[in-house]
Amino acid sequence: MRLILVLLALLLASVSAFADCSFLLWAEDSWTQSGDKGTSTWLNWKLIETKSSLAECEASSRAKITSVAESIRKSGRNHKVEIEGNTLHTEVIRRDFFSFHTTRYLCVPDSIDPRPSR
């Protein structure tokens, strides 16, 4: 019984710790391009903004994904755009060139850095 009470106390402490923090909206961009000069791949992380709650951060993430997808679609360029959860996929394929771009939006507590360690 004591073990259950201790586990419950730890769970409540971790939940309240997240309730007291800000949430950061990060974008993880990855590109793969191929053409006459070979294939290249890039990965980049960007801090977009800070929100006071997880719900606010997730709402902002959805709004950004929708806004970027609409901008690409309205640009008149021949891009294939697909939204999958918190990820936006963009694809350009031409006769001599292709490009795949993925942006994943991620909300994390301000105490966590989602970027891989170097």
N, C-alpha and C positions, 0 to 999 in steps of 0.2 A: 504494500500500500504506500509506503514511504517513497519507493522508487517512482511510482506513478505521480505522486505529488511533486517530487523533485523534477521529473520530466515536464510536467505541466507548468511548473514555475519557470523553467528554462524556455519553454515554448512561448509563454506569455511575455517574458523579458525580450526575446528576439523580435516578436511581433511589435511590441511597443517601441523598440529601438528603431525599427523601420518606420513607424508612424511619426517619429520625431525628426526624421531626416528629409532632405530634399532628394529629388530624383533627377538624374541627368539623362538627357536624350542624346544618344550617340548614333552616328551613322558609320557603318563599315562598308566602304566602297571597294569592289574588286572589279578589275577589267582584264579581259583577254582580247588581244588584237592580233590578227594575222594578215599578212599581205606579202608583197614581193620581197620584203626585207626580213622575213621570218615571223616568229610568234613571240609576243611579249605579254607578260602578266604583271599586274600591279595590285597592291593592297594598301588601303589608306583608311585611317580612322579619323573622324572629326567630331568634336563636341559641338552639338547643335544648340542646346539650351538647357536651362535648369527650371524645374517645376516643383511646386510645393507638395504634390502628392503623386502617387503612382497613377491614379485615374487620370489626372491632368496630363501627365507625361504620355500615357498611352493614347489619349485623345489627340494630342498634338502630333504624335507619330502617325496616326491614321490620316490626319489632315495633310501632313507633309507628303505622304505617299500619294494620296489622291491628287494633290496640287501638282506635284512633279509629273505624274503620269499624264494628267490633262495637258500640261504645257508641252510635253513631248508629242502627244497625239495631235495637238493643234499646230505644231511647228510645220506641218506639211512634209516633213522628211519621211522617208520610207523606213520607219522604225517599228519593230514589233515590241509592244509593251504589255507586260503581264504583272499583276499584283498577286502575290501569294503570301497571305498572312501579313507579317511585318516586313516583307521583302518585295522590292521592285526589281524586275528583270527587264532589261532593254537589249534588243538584238538588232544588229544591222548586218545584212548579208548582201554583198554585191558580187559581181563576177570575179574580181581580183582582190577582194578584201572582206573580212568579217570582223565584227566587234561584239563582244558580250560584256554587258555592264550589269552588275548586281549591287544594289544598295540595301543593306539590312539595317533597320532602325531598331534600337535597343534601349529600353529604359532600365536604369540600374540605380540603386541607392548611391548617394554622393560619396560614400566611403569605399566604393568599388570601382576599380579601373578595369574595364573589359578588354583592353588591348593586351595582346600577347607580350610576355616579358622578353626583353632583349638580352 
